[in-house]
Structures are given as structure tokens and as C-alpha cells.
Amino acid sequence: MENVRNTVRYPALHENKSLFQRRASVWAKRALDVSLAGAGLLGSLPLWVIISLAIKWEDGGPLFFCDRRVGQAGRPFRVLKFRTMVPDADQLFGPKQATEDDPRVTRVGRLLRATAMDELPQLWNIFKGDMSFVGPRALRPGEIHTRGDGCISLLESVPGYRERHAVAPGLTGVAQIYADRDIPPRQKFRYDRLYIRRQSFWLDLRLILLSFWITFQGRWERRGRKL
């Protein structure tokens, strides 16, 4: 992880804006994150109770899944999610991304993943500043990807991986909304770089509203177009 922080050259953000505009953009994004995360944590408390009861009812396992993720500038942080897979899934199957009809995912987990309700605990990460509402998806250190030819590779070796760390990871983003779930990571990282170049308060707001619509329709796990 130190190598990532020391060697990566992050793309310049807001390079055509004045110092005041750059600071205003950062403050506006942070204010949006804190206000929405705070309201979301309070407003979603009844859902926490219902989800917790459903997870316990299905298999009696842990309620939460705690994991390390890579944040802005390559800094690691711990993230909390409602558990959607069988207990000890990483030990049994390895730390790989979920696939269609993944045998690790529980019945309750499929509903939570389709509506993104499993990520409600990450509102606390946003409130603390580890994450933002909008940004590249937070990846695990050492996460692997199975290529089309069956070979396994580290995501850290995929071109575009390091550039993603120029901004804080997000619950939603351009790649999460517009990229097909099954396209190669290299193509997903292009969506992330596009967001980094074009990010603005209004783009963030638009992506958040689109994300609420996808959640309402339960299309987060859908292959192909979500909108």
C-alpha cells in the first residue's frame, strides 16, 4: 500500500478553476456528504432493525461484514456493510467480486444487494470522511479478478487502478450507474477517470438522484443497463 501512495501520480483536479472555486467545490461536496449521510443515518434506523432481524432469521450468522478498503491517496480504512453472503465467504471462496447467481449470496442478501440496502452502514464512513456519496467504488487491498480466459489477476495491476485514488471512494458513481457489471475492470476504471476529470457539485447531485431511482427499482444487481 505504501508503494501506491508513494509512486502514483494523481490527475490534477479542477485544473482550470481558481483557488476559491476549487475550495468551494470541495466544501460543497463535503457539506452535501455530511448533510445527506447524517439524515440518512437517522432516517434509516427502522430499516436497520428490519434488516438485522431478516439476516438473523435466515442463518443466524453475523449481522455485519467488516472489511478493509483503499481510500483517497491509497489510505486504507475499514468499511461496514450488512452481510449478504454466507458466513466466512472470503475464507471459503477467496476475496473476489460477486458474480451473477453467486452461490455465496444469501436469499436476504440478494434483496439487499439489488436495492443497495446492504450499504446503509457505509453512511457512517461518509459522515466520517472516509468516503463520499459519489466516487469510484471502494476496492479491497489485494482484490482479485477472474479474466475471460479463466486466469486470475490482481486489480492493482489493471491500468487505471491507481488514478482512481485521486478522490474519495463513493457509494455511487459514473461506473456504478452506467457501466455493465460484467465488463472488465479496465473499462470500469475508465468511467472512474471520466468522473475525476468532470466532477462537480451538480454532477454529484444528478448521480445521487439517479442512484435513488435505481434503488427504488431494485436494479443494482441487474446485468446490462440499470436506467
C-alpha positions as CSV (number, residue, x, y, z in Angstrom):
1,M,0.0,0.0,0.0
2,E,2.9,2.4,0.7
3,N,4.1,1.8,-2.9
4,V,0.7,3.0,-4.2
5,R,0.9,6.2,-2.1
6,N,4.5,6.9,-3.0
7,T,4.5,6.2,-6.7
8,V,1.1,7.2,-8.0
9,R,0.8,10.4,-9.9
10,Y,-2.8,11.6,-9.4
11,P,-4.5,13.6,-12.1
12,A,-5.0,17.3,-11.5
13,L,-8.4,18.1,-10.3
14,H,-10.3,21.3,-11.2
15,E,-7.1,22.5,-13.0
16,N,-8.9,25.3,-14.9
17,K,-10.5,26.7,-11.7
18,S,-9.3,29.4,-9.4
19,L,-8.2,28.6,-5.8
20,F,-11.5,29.9,-4.5
21,Q,-13.5,27.8,-6.9
22,R,-11.5,24.7,-6.1
23,R,-12.0,25.2,-2.3
24,A,-15.7,26.0,-2.8
25,S,-16.2,22.8,-4.8
26,V,-14.5,20.7,-2.1
27,W,-16.6,22.4,0.7
28,A,-19.8,22.0,-1.2
29,K,-19.1,18.3,-1.8
30,R,-18.3,17.7,1.8
31,A,-21.3,19.6,3.0
32,L,-23.6,17.5,0.8
33,D,-22.0,14.3,2.1
34,V,-22.3,15.3,5.8
35,S,-25.9,16.5,5.5
36,L,-27.2,13.5,3.5
37,A,-25.2,11.0,5.5
38,G,-26.5,12.4,8.8
39,A,-30.1,12.5,7.6
40,G,-29.7,9.0,6.1
41,L,-28.4,7.5,9.3
42,L,-31.3,8.9,11.4
43,G,-34.0,8.2,8.8
44,S,-32.9,4.7,8.1
45,L,-32.9,3.4,11.7
46,P,-36.2,1.4,11.3
47,L,-34.6,-0.3,8.2
48,W,-31.6,-1.3,10.3
49,V,-33.9,-3.1,12.7
50,I,-35.8,-4.9,9.9
51,I,-32.7,-5.9,8.0
52,S,-31.0,-7.1,11.2
53,L,-33.9,-9.4,12.0
54,A,-34.1,-10.8,8.5
55,I,-30.3,-11.6,8.4
56,K,-30.6,-13.3,11.8
57,W,-33.7,-15.2,10.8
58,E,-32.1,-16.7,7.7
59,D,-28.9,-18.3,9.0
60,G,-28.2,-16.8,12.5
61,G,-24.8,-15.5,11.4
62,P,-23.2,-12.1,12.0
63,L,-25.2,-9.0,11.0
64,F,-22.3,-7.1,9.6
65,F,-19.4,-7.6,7.3
66,C,-16.3,-5.6,8.2
67,D,-13.6,-5.2,5.7
68,R,-10.6,-3.1,4.7
69,R,-10.8,-0.8,1.7
70,V,-8.5,1.5,-0.2
71,G,-9.4,5.2,0.1
72,Q,-8.2,8.5,-1.3
73,A,-4.5,8.7,-1.9
74,G,-4.3,4.9,-1.2
75,R,-5.1,5.3,2.5
76,P,-6.7,2.1,3.9
77,F,-9.9,2.3,6.0
78,R,-12.4,-0.1,7.5
79,V,-15.9,-0.3,6.0
80,L,-19.0,-1.8,7.5
81,K,-21.8,-3.4,5.5
82,F,-24.8,-5.6,6.2
83,R,-23.7,-9.2,5.5
84,T,-25.1,-10.5,2.2
85,M,-23.0,-13.7,1.8
86,V,-22.7,-16.9,3.8
87,P,-20.5,-16.6,6.9
88,D,-16.8,-16.8,6.2
89,A,-17.3,-16.4,2.5
90,D,-13.8,-14.9,1.9
91,Q,-12.2,-17.8,3.7
92,L,-14.2,-20.4,1.8
93,F,-14.1,-18.8,-1.7
94,G,-11.4,-16.0,-1.6
95,P,-11.8,-12.2,-1.8
96,K,-13.3,-11.9,-5.3
97,Q,-16.0,-9.8,-6.7
98,A,-19.6,-11.1,-6.8
99,T,-20.9,-12.7,-10.0
100,E,-24.3,-13.4,-11.4
101,D,-26.1,-16.1,-9.4
102,D,-23.2,-16.1,-7.0
103,P,-23.5,-19.1,-4.6
104,R,-22.1,-17.1,-1.7
105,V,-25.0,-14.7,-1.6
106,T,-27.9,-15.5,0.7
107,R,-31.6,-15.0,-0.1
108,V,-31.8,-11.9,2.1
109,G,-28.5,-10.8,0.6
110,R,-29.9,-10.8,-2.9
111,L,-32.6,-8.4,-2.0
112,L,-30.2,-6.2,0.0
113,R,-27.8,-6.1,-2.9
114,A,-30.5,-5.4,-5.5
115,T,-31.6,-2.3,-3.6
116,A,-28.2,-1.4,-2.2
117,M,-29.6,-1.6,1.4
118,D,-26.6,-3.6,2.4
119,E,-24.5,-0.4,2.1
120,L,-26.5,1.6,4.7
121,P,-23.8,1.3,7.3
122,Q,-21.4,3.0,4.9
123,L,-23.3,6.2,5.6
124,W,-21.1,6.4,8.7
125,N,-18.0,6.1,6.6
126,I,-19.3,9.1,4.5
127,F,-20.1,11.1,7.7
128,K,-16.6,10.5,9.0
129,G,-15.0,11.4,5.7
130,D,-13.6,8.0,4.7
131,M,-15.9,8.0,1.7
132,S,-18.1,10.3,-0.3
133,F,-21.6,9.7,-1.7
134,V,-20.1,9.9,-5.2
135,G,-16.8,8.5,-6.4
136,P,-15.1,5.3,-7.6
137,R,-16.2,2.1,-5.9
138,A,-14.1,1.3,-2.8
139,L,-11.9,-1.7,-3.6
140,R,-10.2,-4.1,-1.2
141,P,-6.4,-4.3,-1.0
142,G,-5.4,-7.4,-2.9
143,E,-8.8,-7.9,-4.6
144,I,-8.7,-10.3,-7.5
145,H,-10.5,-10.5,-10.8
146,T,-11.1,-13.6,-12.9
147,R,-10.5,-12.7,-16.6
148,G,-12.5,-14.1,-19.5
149,D,-9.7,-16.7,-20.2
150,G,-10.1,-18.0,-16.6
151,C,-6.8,-16.5,-15.4
152,I,-6.8,-14.6,-12.1
153,S,-5.2,-11.2,-11.7
154,L,-4.9,-8.6,-9.1
155,L,-7.0,-5.4,-9.6
156,E,-4.0,-3.4,-8.6
157,S,-2.2,-4.5,-11.8
158,V,-5.0,-3.2,-14.0
159,P,-4.3,0.1,-15.8
160,G,-6.2,3.0,-14.3
161,Y,-6.3,1.4,-10.8
162,R,-4.0,4.0,-9.1
163,E,-5.6,7.0,-10.7
164,R,-8.9,6.2,-9.0
165,H,-7.4,7.2,-5.7
166,A,-7.2,10.9,-6.6
167,V,-10.7,11.2,-5.0
168,A,-12.5,9.6,-2.1
169,P,-14.4,6.4,-3.0
170,G,-18.1,6.6,-3.2
171,L,-21.3,4.7,-2.7
172,T,-22.3,5.5,-6.2
173,G,-20.7,7.0,-9.2
174,V,-20.5,7.0,-13.0
175,A,-19.1,3.5,-13.2
176,Q,-21.6,2.1,-10.7
177,I,-24.6,3.6,-12.6
178,Y,-23.6,3.4,-16.3
179,A,-21.1,0.5,-16.6
180,D,-22.3,-3.0,-17.1
181,R,-21.4,-5.1,-14.1
182,D,-19.7,-7.7,-16.2
183,I,-17.3,-5.5,-18.2
184,P,-13.6,-5.9,-17.4
185,P,-12.2,-3.7,-14.6
186,R,-10.0,-1.8,-17.1
187,Q,-13.2,-0.4,-18.8
188,K,-14.8,0.4,-15.4
189,F,-11.8,2.3,-14.4
190,R,-12.2,4.5,-17.5
191,Y,-15.6,5.6,-16.1
192,D,-13.9,6.5,-12.8
193,R,-11.3,8.6,-14.6
194,L,-14.1,10.3,-16.5
195,Y,-15.8,11.3,-13.3
196,I,-12.5,12.5,-11.8
197,R,-12.0,14.8,-14.8
198,R,-15.6,16.2,-14.8
199,Q,-16.7,16.1,-11.2
200,S,-18.8,18.9,-9.9
201,F,-21.5,19.5,-7.3
202,W,-24.3,19.3,-9.9
203,L,-22.9,16.1,-11.4
204,D,-22.8,14.6,-7.9
205,L,-26.4,15.6,-7.2
206,R,-27.5,14.2,-10.5
207,L,-25.8,10.8,-9.9
208,I,-27.3,10.7,-6.4
209,L,-30.8,11.2,-7.7
210,L,-30.2,8.5,-10.4
211,S,-29.0,6.2,-7.7
212,F,-32.2,6.6,-5.7
213,W,-34.2,5.8,-8.8
214,I,-32.2,2.6,-9.3
215,T,-32.6,1.6,-5.7
216,F,-36.4,2.2,-5.9
217,Q,-36.5,-0.1,-8.9
218,G,-34.2,-2.7,-7.3
219,R,-31.8,-2.8,-10.3
220,W,-28.4,-2.5,-8.7
221,E,-27.6,-6.2,-9.4
222,R,-29.0,-6.1,-13.0
223,R,-26.7,-7.0,-15.8
224,G,-26.8,-4.6,-18.7
225,R,-28.5,-1.1,-18.4
226,K,-29.8,0.0,-15.0
227,L,-31.6,3.0,-16.3
